[in-house]
Amino acid sequence: MDNNHNTLARIHEVLNKGVSGVIVLPNNPTTDAIAASTSLYLGLTKMGKNVSIASSSKPVSDMTAADKIQNNIGAGGDSLMISFPYSDGSIDKVDYNIQGENFNLVITPRPGFSKLDPQAVNYSYTGGTVDFIIVVDSPTLNSLGTIYTENQHQFTGHDIINIDRHLTNAFFGTVNFVNKTISSVSELILSILEDLKIEIDKDMATNLYSGIAASTNNFTSYSVNADTFENIATLLRHGAIKKIIKKPAPPVVNQRVLSQNRPQAQAPKMSFSGAIESQPITPIEKVEQEKQPSQQGFEQKSPSDWLKPKIFKNGGLI
């Protein structure tokens, strides 16, 4: 308990002296990781901090502030960055012009490619300095994927706050808030928000509730304890809305392969002594295995040149 208190005090110190920072998620983050990072983002924004959220893969989520997750590391800045989906060779040219008081950026697609969808365009600011980096739900920095491997220089010279629950966490941060027995990362974020005396609003509470529910399989996992339910009660008092956590769809099974691999069924058979014995059931021959009746005069083997292209001239075959 004292160790947690000291760690929270160090986190408080790093965040208070820093002005801007970035919250980094692992590649393909879990629902718990998304909930934790977005809630921390909302809380630090309330503190007046200039923060952003980054991940190598942009997740699809309806949580509040999930749309703020971007693919680059930066803490705001003054440079406007326009991002949109791009495939190699799809852009012909990029130009600009000024009409009156409007600056127009013109992006022309290459012939044969679709025009740019305005709904797919994202806007963000870049070029800002980073005072601190918060890594959420990652046992190592390499777990972050390309957001780390392509920006390793940005991880040097900064305070790194490592918030995680993995048993294999490498304690890579300058501050390590790691609890390997807690049921969710969202609960660690709740502790940080409470220690920072940040008012937890309805959106933050709902995100954290969803994160805990997803991490614990709706509060049924072995890691759930009395502290878990106390944290849930706290979030409900702050206005958390309970949402149904959808489980991933089961994988599609190839029924034909499954039937071929299934052991041959046994039918019960009554013996003279009254005991039930098993007797193999004669399998029904598959339709595709039935032999086609032979046709008189039909040549089974196709000519060797029948797939070759035919060339015609003046209505006749050459």
Secondary structure, 3 states (H helix, E strand, C coil): CHHHHHHHHHHHHHHHHCCEEEEECCCCCCHHHHHHHHHHHHHHHHCCCEEEEECCCCCCCCCCCHHHEECCCCCCCCEEEEECCCCCCCEEEEEEEEECCEEEEEEEECCCCCCCCHHHCEEEEECCCCCEEEEECCCCHHHHCHHHHCCHHHHCCCEEEEEECCCCCCCCCCEEEECCCCCCHHHHHHHHHHHCCCCCCHHHHHHHHHHHHHHCCCCCCCCCCHHHHHHHHHHHHCCCCCCCCCCCCCCCCCHHHHHHHCCCCEEEEECCCCCEEEEECCCCCCHHHCCCCCCCCCCCCCCCCCCCCCCEECCEEC
